[in-house]
Amino acid sequence: MLRRLGILIAILGMTLNVASTADAQAGDADSSEYLIKAGFIYNFAKFVEWPSAAFSQADSPIVIGVLGTDPFGNVLDRIVEDKKIGPRGFVVRRYKWGKDLKDFKDCKILFVSASEKAHIDEILQGVKGLPILTVGETPGFAERGGVIRFTLEDNRVRFEVNVDAAHQADLNISSRLLTLAKIIPQTAATGRNPG
């Protein structure tokens, strides 16, 4: 219980710190929302374990991909600049929608912008089984097979996790992160079409 409280305080502290920085820099709600989401994406990398075979070398970077219209601007780049998790730094790449999803193979975290809602099923099917932490904000993203979906509740950024999708991607999400998430039940995640 104390550990959970400590994590919650740390994440809330980060959220408040990120929000105050955003207010100082931009002054609008949309900017602070995406500054907070960028902070969460960076912190997700601390609480997710990829299979060792997912990286070509011990110091290969954690590639964060943004697919579609980029709501972050340069905020995500600034958040991860000069940061490391163990020996791994970060690289942020932007992608446009295309039927050929092989460009995403190097991604370890793929943020699917709301602009791609018409292609979500194709995108998630295309990366299924790859060790990619898919993150989105479109309603139904996690139920359709995305791993993490951002939500807004009472003007606060929250997130839900599809544990089954994480297992299919061979990702191990720390229980410390899961205690802060709304877990999407297996029946909701697989209720559309088994297989």
Summary of the structure (lengths in Angstrom):
residues: 195
radius of gyration: 15.9
end to end distance: 37.1
largest distance: 47.8
contacts: 561
relative contact order: 0.14
helix: 44%
strand: 22%
